[in-house]
Amino acid sequence: MKKKTKENDLKFTLQEELSQMMVAFGEFDPPNQHTLQLLEIYLLDFLDSILTESYRKAKRAGHKDTIKIGDLLREIQFDEMMFLRVPALLRSLERMKEFRSITEDPTKNFMKNFQ
C-alpha cells in the first residue's frame, strides 16, 4: 500500500514533455519516474521565482496585472546564457503563430507562401 505523502498528492503535468527532452538529451527511455518528478518540481519552482519577481517589478513599474516582455528581460538580464536564448525563443513563437494561422485556415495564407 502506498503511503500518503505530499509528493503523491502533486499533479505532475509536464512529465511527458520533460521525458521527451530527457530522452533527446541521452537519458534512457523511459526516464526514472522520481527523476522526472524532481525535475518538474525544480522547473516549476524556477519559473515561479522568475515570474513572481518579474510580476513584482512590473507592479513597481506601474503595469497593472500583466508582465511585459521588458519586465521578464530585466529579470533574466544577468543570466547571460538565458538572456541570449530570448531571440531564438521569440522566433520560435512567431513560427508557431504562423503555423497555427495556416493550419486554422489553409486558404488564408496560401498565396502568401508562393510570393
N, C-alpha and C positions, 0 to 999 in steps of 0.2 A: 504494500500500500504506500502510495506517495505521501510524504509528509507535506503539510500545507506550509508553504513559505511565501514570502513576498515575491521571490523570483518566479514561482509558479503562477502567481496572480497577474503578472505583467503580460500585456499583449504585445507580442513581437511582430511588428508589421513590416519591417524592412528585410526580413531574413532571406527571402527569395532573391532580392537584388544583391544583398551582401554575399550570399552564397555564390551567385554567378560571378561576382567580382573576385572573390577569393579563388575560385577555380581558374579564372582567367589569369590570375597572377601566380598560379602554380600550386595552389592548395589541392589536396586530394579531394576527389568527388565521391560522395558528398562530404563537405566540411563537418568538423565536430560541432554538434548542436550547442554545447556550452560555449565554445569559442564564438559562434555566431551570436548567441545571446549577449555575451560580454561585449563584443564589437558593436552591437546595436546600442547597448546601454552607453558605451563611450561616445558613439556618434551622436546620439540624441542629446547627451549631456553637453557635448561640444557645441552643437547647433543651438541649444538652449542658451548657453552662456554668450555666444556671439550675438544672437538675435536679441536677447534681453538687454545687453549693453548697447546695441545699436538702437533699440527702441528708447532706452533711457536718454541717449544722446539726441535722438530725433525729437523727443518731447522738449528737451532743453533748447533745441534749435527752433522750437515753435511749431513743428509739424503736429498735426492732430493725432490720429491713431494709426499712422502708417509709418513704415520705414522706407525711406527713399534709397535709391542706389548709392547716393553720396554718403548716407549715414553708414551703410554697410561697408563701403570702401574705406571710410575713415577708421572704422573698427579694425579692419584687416591690413591697413597700410604698412604696419611694421613687420608683418609676416611676409617676407619677400616672395617666398615660394607660392603662397596662397594668392597674394596680390597679383603676381604675374600671370596666374591662370585665368583671371577675370575676363580678359578679351576673348580667349578661346571659349569660355563658357557662354559668354554673350552671343558669340557667333553660332554656337550650337543651339541656343534658344531661338535665334532667328530662323535657322534652318528647320527646326521643329515646327515653328509657327507657319512657315511656308508650306511645309509638308501637310500640315493639318488643313490649311486652306485649300490645297489642291485636292486632298482626299475627300473633303466635305463637299466640294462642288468641282468635279474634274473639268467641266466645260468652262468654268470661270477663268482659269489661267492657262487654258490650252494653247492659245495662240502666243501668249507671252513667252512660253518656253521655246518657241521656234523663231523668235525675232533675234 
